[in-house]
Amino acid sequence: LFACGALVDALQRSGQDAAAQSRLAECFEDLEFAQHNGWNSLSLQLGRLRLLILSGQAAPASELMATLFDRGMRARGILTEDPVLSRLADTPAYRELIERIDTAVATARRTIAAPG
C-alpha cells in the first residue's frame, strides 16, 4: 500500500492527474481487499492515511490521524519526513499526534535513564 501511494504521489507531482486518479482508485481497492480480509495493522492504517491525503480527503485523514497514537504510533520521523503525511503538518490532529509522541518518548527515556 505504501508503494501504491508513493506512485500516486509521483504521478500527481509530475502532473499526470488522470493516471494518478486511476492508480489511486486501485490503491483504495487494495486497501478495501486488505481490510475485508481482516488486516488492521498500524502500517495498513498509515497507508490508508496516505491515500486519504492523496485523494484530498483532509477531514477523514485528520480523524484517522487522531487515532494513530492509541494504535501504537510512535515514529515521529515517519510523520515529519514523509512528503505526503507532512502535508497535514498545519492541522491540529497532526500537531497533537506529534506532541503525544514527543511526550511518550521523553517519558520512556526518563524511565530508562532513572537509576535503579
N, C-alpha and C positions, 0 to 999 in steps of 0.2 A: 504494500500500500504506500510505503514511503517513496519507493521508486516511481510509482504511478503519479503521485503528487509532484515529485520533482520534475517529471516530464511535462506535466501540465504547466508548472511554473515556468519552465524553459520556453514552452510554446507561447505562453502569454507574454513573456518578456520579449520574445522575438517578433511579436505582432501577428502570430498565426492563430488568431482568435477562433476561427471555425474548427481547426484541428484541436485546439485546447478544449473547446466545449465538447467535442466528440470524445476526446480522451477522458475528460472529467466525468462524463456520463458513464464510461466504462469503469472508472475508478469507484464511483458510487455503487455500481453493480457488484464489483469485487467486495466492497465493504458490506453490502447487504448479504452477499453469499456467506461471508465470514461470520457475521452476526447470526444469520439463520442457522449456522452450524455450531453455535454456542461459543464462539470465540469472543472473549471480552477482556483482553489483556490491556495493560496500560499503553503498550506500543500501538495496539489497534485504535485506542481512543485518541492517541496523538495523531495517527494517520487520519482519523475522522476529523479531528480539529483542523488539520491542514487542508482537507478537502472543503470543509465549510468556509474557511478563509478564502481559498482559491475560487470558490463559487460566489463570493460576495455576501455570504450569509453571516454578517457580523454578530447579530443578536444571538443566534444559536451557538456560534463559536464562543462568545463570551460566557454563555450559560454552561457550556461544556467545560471551558477553562476553569470556571469556578468550582468544578467537582474534582479536578485532577489531583489536588493535594491529598484529598481523602482517599484517592485511589493509589497513592504511593509516589506521586511525582515529587522528586527532589533534585532533578537535574536542571539547575538554573541555566547552564550553558546551552542546553537544547533550546530553551526559550529565547535567550538573548542572541544566539548566533544563527539560528535558522532564519533564512530570509523570508520565509512565509509566516512562521509563528510570530516573528518580531513585528509584523505589520499591526499587531494588536497592542503594541507597546504603550500606546496612549490611552488604553481603556482601563477602567477601574478593575476589572477582573484580572487583567494581566498584572497590573501593579500589585494587587492583593496577593496573587499567587507568588510573585517574586518575593514579596515581604514575608509570606508564610514560609517559603523555602529558606530564605536567609535566617529567619528566627530559628527554625528547626535545626539547621546545620550548625548555627552558632551554639545552640543549647547542647547538641550532641558533642561538639568539640570541647565545650567546657566540662561536660560529664567525663569525657575520656581523659582530659588533662587533670582532672581533680585527683589529688593524692588519695591513695588507699581505698 
